[in-house]
Amino acid sequence: MTPEGERIGGKSTTREPIIQEPNSSEAAFETFEPEATRRQADVAESSRANRGWWDRNADEYQVEHGTFLGDDRFVWGPEGLDEVEAELLGPPEDLKGKDVLEIGAGAAQCSRWLAAQGACPVALDISHRQLQHAMRIGGSLHLVCADAGALPFADGSFDLACSAYGALPFVADPVLVLREVRRVLRPGGRFVFSVTHPIRWAFPDEPGPEGLSVSGSYFDRTPYVEQDDEGRAVYVEHHRTIGDRVRDMVAGGFRLVDLVEPEWPAWNTSEWGGWSPLRGNLIPGSAIFVCVRD
Ligand SMILES: C[S@@+](CC[C@H](N)C(=O)[O-])C[C@H]1O[C@@H](n2cnc3c(N)ncnc32)[C@H](O)[C@@H]1O
């Protein structure tokens, strides 16, 4: 996402969003054109807006990206970096028997891969509709519908936590989330999460050449908000600089052990919203933070 109007969900504001009524699978569509703006949005407003957005857009997200993600692969972002190759959670053989929390799990593809390694994953997401897709794909997974800022687990419940573009880009108070993750991890536990690379905030989120020229300030943390005609946020993303993210992790009680900036691989010829081979070969698109609860 950038202030120019592209969401991580991969849907440009240049296309008309479709708002689907709750509990209606095919009929009763209501369309409106949200206004894209930059303004403050607090914890509650961000959560409410994003829960609604992901519930309304989960179907389209899974149709558009489900094939790339695979049903049971662990992909860290649009570059296609796979946990099999990256081993950011450790060697796959060490995952056996580990309690793992996946945050912002979507259709729980990563959790399904973790379960196949013998781990015991819990897939958490704020969006009920995303978790319905997890049920549609199947597998005997534990699914939890909750906000990453208020994890419904006892202290020290997990050995590992992970998040592929889930929750962190959308929350107004990332330190709150990091403290929650730290609380539910056991000592020595690792948290690995990917987000849009912060440098992307300064560029239009267009996959073509227009996405290669700086159009805004990297240092402007004002959230990107889409709002309805009564000024209610319907989608929110929050920007943190690289330095902010490091400070957030320290404030959250973590030690940063690695920051991975996946390079665009030659095999990946697909576009995902503003992520494309053209841009990916020139500027980073994802940042993956690896941190440890000492
Ligand atoms: C870009 S999708 C990524 C989903 C999945 N990890 C994937 O790779 O396809 C972001 C996910 O984060 C979830 N999310 C957003 N805000 C959240 C929050 N505050 N707590 C938990 N999940 C959240 C959304 O519902 C959505 O499923």
The ligand as a Gaussian input file, in Angstrom:
#p B3LYP/6-31G(d) Opt

LIG

0 1
 C       -2.802000      -9.138000       3.507000
 S       -3.798000     -10.250000       4.414000
 C       -2.647000     -11.555000       4.728000
 C       -3.331000     -12.849000       5.004000
 C       -2.403000     -14.073000       4.977000
 N       -1.382000     -13.983000       5.967000
 C       -1.825000     -14.212000       3.589000
 O       -0.591000     -14.212000       3.453000
 O       -2.613000     -14.348000       2.653000
 C       -3.928000      -9.437000       5.999000
 C       -4.727000     -10.207000       7.004000
 O       -4.590000      -9.558000       8.279000
 C       -5.849000      -9.577000       8.928000
 N       -5.872000      -8.501000       9.937000
 C       -5.919000      -7.169000       9.731000
 N       -5.929000      -6.505000      10.890000
 C       -5.890000      -7.441000      11.870000
 C       -5.886000      -7.384000      13.291000
 N       -5.927000      -6.206000      13.939000
 N       -5.840000      -8.539000      13.989000
 C       -5.813000      -9.736000      13.338000
 N       -5.829000      -9.849000      11.989000
 C       -5.854000      -8.713000      11.262000
 C       -6.844000      -9.412000       7.804000
 O       -8.132000      -9.825000       8.158000
 C       -6.215000     -10.243000       6.707000
 O       -6.688000     -11.568000       6.722000

